[in-house]
């Protein structure tokens, strides 16, 4: 059994963003040489997420509106966490959008359902953040 690990780095120009990282994860899978196994992809920052969904811009705008209603950024004083950094909303948003995904690897490819893609969700951006890709298999 093989194990392969690689970190990807993202730096968004906005506080919140959704990036389709499927091509980068597929490239890491190809580098790994794993043909059958599992691929873990996880955000390595508490205000970012990795999730699977459809690559449809309307859906991403819906995420944005829903998350802002669920955990609005302002007023900052509504959260006990806020102080040195006003990131409480980003912590809540990450919690509901999840930390990681695991995708089966079959015949050297990510074994997705129809329309599934891997996304990096950023909720407190404009700085470098890491994503771990860990592939285990044969």
C-alpha positions in Angstrom: 0.0 0.0 0.0 1.2 3.5 -0.9 0.7 6.8 0.9 1.1 10.2 -0.8 0.8 13.6 0.8 0.9 17.1 -0.8 -0.2 20.5 0.3 -1.9 23.0 -1.9 -1.9 26.7 -1.1 -4.7 29.2 -1.9 -4.7 33.0 -1.5 -8.1 34.6 -2.3 -8.5 38.2 -3.3 -11.8 38.4 -1.3 -12.8 37.5 2.2 -15.1 34.7 1.0 -14.7 32.6 -2.1 -15.4 29.2 -3.6 -12.7 27.7 -5.8 -13.1 24.5 -7.8 -10.0 22.6 -6.9 -10.9 19.3 -8.7 -8.1 19.8 -11.4 -5.4 20.4 -8.7 -6.6 17.3 -6.8 -6.6 15.2 -10.0 -3.1 16.3 -10.7 -2.0 15.2 -7.2 -3.7 11.9 -7.7 -1.8 11.4 -11.0 1.5 12.3 -9.2 0.8 9.7 -6.5 0.5 6.7 -8.9 -2.3 5.3 -6.8 -4.8 3.4 -9.0 -7.2 2.1 -6.3 -7.7 3.6 -2.9 -9.0 6.8 -1.1 -8.2 10.5 -1.5 -8.7 12.7 1.5 -8.8 16.5 0.9 -9.0 18.8 3.9 -8.7 22.4 4.8 -5.9 23.1 7.2 -7.3 26.3 8.5 -10.3 26.7 10.9 -11.9 29.4 8.6 -11.8 27.4 5.4 -13.5 24.3 4.1 -13.4 21.6 1.5 -16.7 20.2 0.2 -18.2 18.4 -2.8 -21.0 20.0 -4.8 -22.1 21.1 -8.3 -19.9 23.7 -10.2 -22.8 26.1 -10.8 -22.4 29.8 -10.1 -26.1 30.3 -9.0 -25.6 27.7 -6.4 -22.4 29.4 -5.1 -24.4 32.7 -4.9 -27.0 30.8 -2.9 -24.4 29.5 -0.5 -23.2 33.1 0.0 -26.6 34.4 0.8 -27.5 31.4 3.1 -24.2 31.6 5.0 -24.6 35.4 5.5 -28.1 34.8 6.9 -26.9 32.0 9.1 -23.8 33.7 10.5 -23.6 37.3 9.4 -20.2 39.0 9.5 -21.5 42.2 11.2 -22.1 43.5 13.7 -18.9 42.2 15.1 -20.0 42.6 18.7 -22.7 40.0 18.3 -20.0 37.3 18.8 -18.1 36.5 22.0 -15.2 35.2 19.9 -14.5 38.5 18.2 -11.8 40.7 19.6 -8.3 40.7 18.1 -9.7 39.2 14.9 -13.3 39.5 13.7 -13.6 36.0 12.4 -16.4 34.4 14.4 -18.7 34.3 11.4 -16.0 32.5 9.4 -15.7 29.8 12.1 -19.5 29.2 12.0 -19.6 29.1 8.2 -16.7 26.6 8.0 -18.5 24.4 10.6 -21.6 24.0 8.3 -19.6 23.7 5.1 -17.4 20.9 6.5 -13.7 20.5 6.9 -12.9 17.6 4.4 -14.0 15.2 1.8 -13.0 11.6 1.0 -13.3 10.4 -2.6 -12.8 6.8 -3.8 -10.1 6.3 -6.3 -11.0 3.8 -9.0 -8.7 2.9 -12.0 -6.6 6.0 -11.2 -9.5 8.5 -11.2 -11.6 10.2 -8.6 -14.8 8.2 -8.5 -17.4 11.0 -8.6 -21.2 11.0 -8.9 -22.8 13.1 -11.6 -21.8 16.7 -11.4 -19.7 16.3 -8.3 -16.6 18.5 -8.0 -14.3 19.4 -5.1 -14.4 23.0 -3.8 -12.3 25.0 -1.5 -14.5 27.4 0.5 -12.8 30.4 2.0 -14.6 32.4 4.7 -11.8 34.7 5.9 -9.4 35.1 3.0 -6.8 37.4 1.6 -4.0 35.4 3.0 -2.3 32.1 2.3 -4.2 29.0 3.4 -3.3 25.3 3.0 -5.2 22.3 1.8 -3.9 18.8 2.5 -4.4 16.1 -0.2 -3.6 12.6 1.3 -3.9 9.6 -1.0 -3.8 6.0 0.2 -4.0 2.9 -1.9 -2.3 0.7 -4.5 
